[in-house]
């Protein structure tokens, strides 16, 4: 796909310097790259639940996190492959090497997408459009994957542009054509507009961004609340001053497991929770972080979701403390699980901070991580993550460890 501009205006050099680069259907694209027999065919990556679908499969209405049985019904000739997380992690590392070779200003968003600021590189690397063209060529040549790039003056609009340009495209939004490009799009194009907010806007006859822009900020605040109203009013006018942040550390970390549709006993759910918290505790300590907020995330048979959270009085990196809290949250959600079934369980750790910053404020005799946690981490680091495990997890599949950006 060639370069597409949002409209017929002349590109103004030096203004639209933010790129949003996003690999198309990352997991499925890696599978098609590694197995030529899958190219051009509908591919589903998953095991019980669809983790990713190629664009050929998406054409049949297959989406994440659809159950595999329904996906097979929609497209009986789809090829279902089990996920290979190590392959996706390796592909992500190769992808970010290309990003880092393009510009020193890279902000990773997930394992397959990032913002890149190419301002100031004109005399070294060319115009932002030329850099974007070369970036796509480099990713195709060095990583073997199709990638879509949006180029705009703000991070928000660059991401919108890449979404519009998919799959395997490049879309440049000139500064003087920003609103002409943005305003005809559906309200769902605005960050933060999910099904609930979209429904509230649609009920008022507001279906496109231009209608949001015409509303005063006060009207949006009355309709959606102060934070959401001010946020959407700014985005509808493409006001997004956030710079590309290099080395930004995540504010939360999480892990989840898709469970399929078979009924799970309370004991089985508890074992799933233990495996998730055990994994998160190791990540937390490896990253030298501590958390205060534990969030339990659930998805039910009808694809509805629920969250339960608790904030601790003091930050911790101790697996036992996190697990006790997560178990209490799960116990409180059991009536909903019995009534609605469950297809996914996850835990997110929030209010993260550096462990050294917290330690300075604590008495010397108070540990952030239990000595047993520290000892077990050492064994796993030396002999591998499977060298030692909890008794409740013996003989159980602990689930896929999804590759992530560094914590």
Buried (B, 14 or more C-beta within 10 A) or exposed (E): EEBEBBEEBEBEEEBBBBBBBBBBBBBBBBBBBEEEEBEEBBBBBBBBBBBBBBBBBBEBEBEBBBBBEEBBEBBEEBBBBEBBEEBBBBBBEBBBEBBEEBBEBBBBBEBBBBBBBBBEBBEEBBBBBBBBBBBBEBBBEEBBBBBBBBBBBBBBBBBBBBBBBBBBBBBBBBBBBBBBBBBEBEBBBBEEBEEEBBEBBEEEEBBBBBBBBEBEBEBBBEBBEEEBBBBBBBBBBBEBEEEBBEEEBBEEBBBBBBBBBEEBEEEEBBBBBBBBBBBBBBBBBBBEBBBBBBBBBBBBEEEEEBEBEBEBEEBBBBBBBBBEBBBBBBEEBEEBBEEBBBBBBBBBBBBBBBBEEBBEEEEEEEBBBBEEBBEBBEEBEEEEBEEEBBEEBEEBEBBBBBBBBEB
